């Protein structure tokens, strides 16, 4: 076994092969970056990440060509990478998908599997577009986080309970914070609005309740499921107030 590994021939790619590999990797990764820009929905869009997708694929292609079928180079690369500690925080789980896709495309181009690289780019890219534009995950659209400030002396708690029961399939208290200086209590609810009800009307009704201040309602849009990606749907004064997404 050891003798077989030692007798493996090492073939250096020609200059034309190198240019072809890099060109195919560049084109495929550029298409991936365009798909990322087209399908991205989160609030923290990063131009540097889009550029990183392209260069990550090209660098992976170069690394694969450097290794070739030389085991010594492969183990040397693993040892070199083990020294480096990568601590980049990934804000969106979908970013990981694009990172692995760029790596896969780079590896395919590095070993001259052009058909695989092109087919993978087109198939996975089409799937990403279809999933991002489809409404299969909109079952989360009726779930919100409701925040309101109660006046300890004036709030009619029974009225609030009746409103929540009327507009929501279910609701639960997430947190309670007391402000002794202002004699108020801030409640946070996790609510699920009924299909025939509108969350904006709920906020309008809560604004009419004596003793309630600053009712706010946060909800998720599209496929955003992460708790740090809530959007403000309704606000003060009983009027619908669409706001830009909150920062992470």
C-alpha positions in Angstrom: 0.0 0.0 0.0 2.8 2.4 1.0 4.7 1.6 -2.2 1.7 2.3 -4.4 1.3 5.7 -2.8 4.9 6.5 -3.3 4.8 5.6 -7.0 1.9 7.9 -7.9 2.9 10.1 -10.8 2.5 13.9 -10.3 1.3 15.7 -13.4 1.7 19.5 -13.6 -1.1 21.2 -15.4 -0.2 23.2 -18.5 -0.6 27.0 -18.7 -3.7 26.7 -20.9 -5.3 24.2 -18.4 -4.6 26.6 -15.6 -6.3 29.5 -17.4 -9.2 27.4 -18.4 -9.8 26.2 -14.8 -9.6 29.7 -13.4 -11.9 31.1 -16.1 -14.6 28.5 -15.6 -14.3 29.0 -11.8 -14.6 32.7 -12.2 -17.7 32.5 -14.4 -19.5 30.0 -12.2 -18.7 31.8 -9.0 -19.7 35.1 -10.5 -23.1 33.6 -11.4 -23.4 32.4 -7.8 -22.7 35.9 -6.5 -25.4 37.3 -8.7 -27.8 34.8 -7.4 -26.9 35.7 -3.8 -27.6 39.4 -4.6 -30.9 38.5 -6.2 -32.1 36.2 -3.4 -30.8 37.9 -0.3 -33.5 39.1 2.1 -31.7 39.9 5.4 -30.9 43.4 6.7 -27.1 43.0 6.8 -26.1 42.8 3.1 -22.4 42.7 2.7 -20.6 43.6 -0.5 -17.4 42.1 0.8 -19.1 38.7 1.2 -20.3 38.8 -2.4 -16.8 39.4 -3.6 -15.5 36.7 -1.3 -17.8 34.1 -3.0 -16.0 34.8 -6.3 -12.4 34.8 -4.9 -13.1 31.8 -2.6 -13.9 29.7 -5.6 -10.9 30.8 -7.6 -8.5 30.3 -4.7 -10.0 26.8 -4.1 -9.3 26.0 -7.8 -5.7 27.1 -7.4 -5.3 25.0 -4.2 -6.6 21.9 -5.8 -4.3 22.4 -8.8 -1.3 22.9 -6.4 -2.1 19.6 -4.6 -2.9 17.6 -7.7 -2.4 13.9 -6.8 0.6 14.6 -4.5 -0.2 13.3 -1.0 2.7 15.2 0.6 1.3 18.5 -0.6 -2.2 17.5 0.6 -0.9 16.8 4.1 1.2 19.9 4.1 -1.8 22.0 3.2 -3.8 20.5 6.0 -1.0 21.2 8.5 -0.7 24.8 7.3 -4.5 25.4 7.5 -4.6 23.9 11.0 -2.3 26.7 12.2 -4.7 29.4 11.0 -7.8 30.1 13.2 -10.8 31.4 11.4 -13.2 33.3 13.6 -15.5 35.0 11.1 -19.0 35.1 12.4 -21.7 34.0 9.9 -24.8 36.1 10.5 -27.1 34.2 8.1 -27.2 30.4 7.8 -27.8 30.8 4.0 -24.3 32.4 3.8 -22.9 29.0 4.7 -24.7 27.4 1.8 -23.0 29.9 -0.6 -19.6 29.3 1.0 -19.8 25.5 0.5 -21.2 26.0 -3.0 -18.2 28.2 -3.9 -15.8 25.6 -2.5 -17.5 22.8 -4.4 -17.3 24.8 -7.7 -13.7 25.6 -7.1 -12.8 22.0 -6.4 -14.6 20.8 -9.5 -12.8 23.3 -11.7 -9.5 22.5 -10.0 -9.8 18.8 -11.2 -11.1 19.9 -14.6 -14.7 18.6 -14.0 -16.1 21.5 -16.0 -19.5 19.8 -16.8 -20.0 19.1 -13.1 -19.1 22.7 -12.1 -21.5 24.2 -14.7 -24.3 21.8 -14.0 -24.0 22.3 -10.3 -24.0 26.1 -10.7 -27.1 26.1 -12.8 -29.0 23.4 -10.8 -28.3 24.7 -7.3 -28.6 28.3 -8.5 -32.0 27.7 -10.0 -33.1 25.9 -6.8 -32.0 28.8 -4.6 -34.0 31.2 -6.7 -37.1 29.1 -6.7 -36.9 28.5 -2.9 -36.3 32.2 -2.2 -39.3 33.3 -4.3 -41.7 30.6 -3.3 -44.2 31.0 -0.4 -43.9 27.5 1.0 -42.6 28.8 4.4 -45.2 31.5 4.9 -46.8 29.6 7.7 -44.7 31.7 10.0 -46.3 34.9 8.9 -49.0 34.9 11.6 -46.4 34.8 14.5 -45.4 38.1 16.1 -43.8 39.5 19.2 -45.9 42.1 21.0 -44.4 44.7 23.4 -46.4 47.2 25.4 -46.0 49.3 28.5 -48.6 49.0 31.2 -49.3 51.8 33.7 -49.6 50.1 37.1 -52.4 52.4 38.2 -54.5 52.8 35.1 -54.2 49.7 32.9 -57.3 47.6 32.5 -55.7 44.1 32.4 -59.0 42.4 31.7 -59.5 44.4 28.6 -56.0 43.5 27.3 -56.7 39.8 27.9 -60.0 39.9 26.0 -58.3 41.7 23.1 -55.5 39.1 22.9 -58.1 36.2 23.1 -60.2 37.8 20.4 -57.3 38.4 17.9 -54.9 35.5 18.7 -55.1 31.8 18.5 -52.6 31.7 21.3 -50.4 34.0 23.3 -47.8 33.7 26.0 -45.7 36.2 28.1 -42.0 36.1 27.2 -40.7 38.7 29.6 -41.8 41.3 32.2 -39.8 44.4 33.1 -40.7 46.8 35.8 -39.8 50.5 35.9 -40.3 51.8 39.4 -39.4 55.4 38.6 -42.2 55.7 36.0 -44.5 53.2 37.8 -44.8 51.1 34.6 -44.4 47.5 33.6 -43.2 46.4 30.1 -44.7 43.1 28.9 -43.5 41.1 25.9 -45.8 38.6 24.4 -45.4 35.9 21.7 -48.7 35.8 19.8 -50.2 33.9 16.9 -52.8 36.0 15.0 -56.0 34.3 13.8 -56.3 33.9 10.0 -59.3 36.3 9.7 -57.7 39.0 12.0 -55.2 41.8 11.2 -52.3 42.6 13.6 -52.7 46.3 12.8 -56.2 46.4 14.1 -55.0 44.7 17.3 -52.5 47.5 17.8 -55.2 50.1 17.1 -57.5 48.5 19.7 -54.7 48.4 22.3 -53.9 52.1 21.7 -57.5 52.8 22.9 -57.0 50.9 26.2 -56.5 53.2 29.1 -53.0 52.9 30.6 -51.2 51.2 27.7 -48.3 53.1 26.2 -46.2 52.5 23.1 -47.6 49.2 21.8 -45.2 47.7 19.3 -45.5 44.5 17.2 -42.7 42.7 15.5 -43.0 40.0 13.0 -41.0 37.9 10.5 -41.0 38.4 6.8 -40.6 35.6 4.2 -38.1 33.0 5.4 -36.5 35.0 8.1 -36.7 32.7 11.1 -33.8 34.0 13.2 -34.9 35.7 16.4 -32.6 38.7 15.7 -34.4 39.5 12.4 -37.7 40.9 13.5 -39.4 43.6 11.5 -41.6 46.4 12.9 -45.1 45.9 11.5 -47.3 48.2 13.7 -46.5 51.1 16.0 -47.8 54.1 17.9 -51.0 56.0 17.4 -53.0 53.1 16.0 -51.7 53.5 12.5 -49.8 51.1 10.3 -46.2 52.1 10.3 -43.9 50.0 8.1 -40.3 50.5 9.1 -37.0 49.2 7.7 -35.6 46.0 9.3 -34.0 46.3 12.7 -30.2 46.0 12.8 -28.7 42.9 14.3 
